[in-house]
Amino acid sequence: MEQKYLNVTDLCRYIYKSESYVYKMVGKKQIPFHKVGRQLLFEISQIDKWVKSGYVDVDNLPDLPDLI
């Protein structure tokens, strides 16, 4: 049977991000997730769509050059 959901640890490995990043995105509701009791679950198909939609990683944007 194919895995349908990821926990936080598995998601971090899947998208190559830290746990703090994932929790920050969950807190801002900028990543699709489900909460079952105290556990966060991430549906793989929704995460794939989220990644393909070109989510913006605002923490890693380059600085803008000075124009003056």
KASULCOR-V460954 format. One record per pair of residues at least 12 apart in sequence whose ideal C-beta (glycine too) atoms are under 10 Angstrom apart, sorted by sequence separation. I is the first residue (numbers start at 1). J is the second residue. D is the distance in Angstrom with one decimal. If there is no record, write none. Layout:
I_J_D / I_J_D
//
This chain:
34_46_9.0 / 9_22_9.3 / 32_45_9.4 / 33_46_8.4 / 8_22_5.6 / 11_25_9.8 / 17_31_9.7 / 26_40_6.2 / 32_46_4.0 / 33_47_9.1 / 8_23_7.4 / 11_26_9.9 / 31_46_8.8 / 32_47_6.8 / 15_31_9.0 / 26_42_9.1 / 31_47_7.6 / 23_40_8.4 / 32_49_7.8 / 8_26_8.5 / 22_40_8.1 / 32_50_5.7 / 31_50_6.2 / 11_31_8.5 / 22_42_8.4 / 30_50_8.8 / 31_51_9.8 / 11_33_8.8 / 31_55_7.6 / 8_33_9.2 / 25_50_9.4 / 30_55_7.2 / 30_56_8.9 / 6_33_9.8 / 15_42_9.2 / 5_33_9.9 / 14_42_8.2 / 30_58_9.0 / 5_34_7.6 / 11_40_8.4 / 11_41_9.0 / 14_44_7.7 / 25_55_8.4 / 28_58_9.5 / 5_36_9.1 / 8_39_8.5 / 10_41_9.7 / 11_42_4.8 / 7_39_6.7 / 8_40_5.6 / 10_42_8.1 / 15_47_6.9 / 25_57_9.3 / 7_40_7.0 / 8_41_8.9 / 11_44_9.1 / 14_47_6.8 / 15_48_9.9 / 25_58_9.9 / 5_39_9.8 / 6_40_9.3 / 7_41_6.5 / 8_42_7.9 / 10_44_9.4 / 14_48_9.3 / 24_58_9.8 / 25_59_9.8 / 5_40_9.8 / 6_41_7.1 / 7_42_7.7 / 15_50_8.9 / 24_59_8.0 / 5_41_4.4 / 6_42_4.7 / 11_47_6.8 / 15_51_6.6 / 21_57_8.2 / 4_41_9.1 / 5_42_6.5 / 6_43_8.1 / 14_51_9.1 / 4_42_10.0 / 5_43_5.7 / 6_44_6.2 / 21_59_7.1 / 4_43_6.4 / 5_44_7.0 / 20_59_9.8 / 21_60_9.5 / 4_44_6.2 / 5_45_9.9 / 15_55_9.5 / 17_57_8.3 / 3_44_6.9 / 4_45_7.8 / 5_46_9.7 / 6_47_7.1 / 2_44_8.7 / 5_47_9.7 / 17_59_9.7 / 17_60_10.0
//
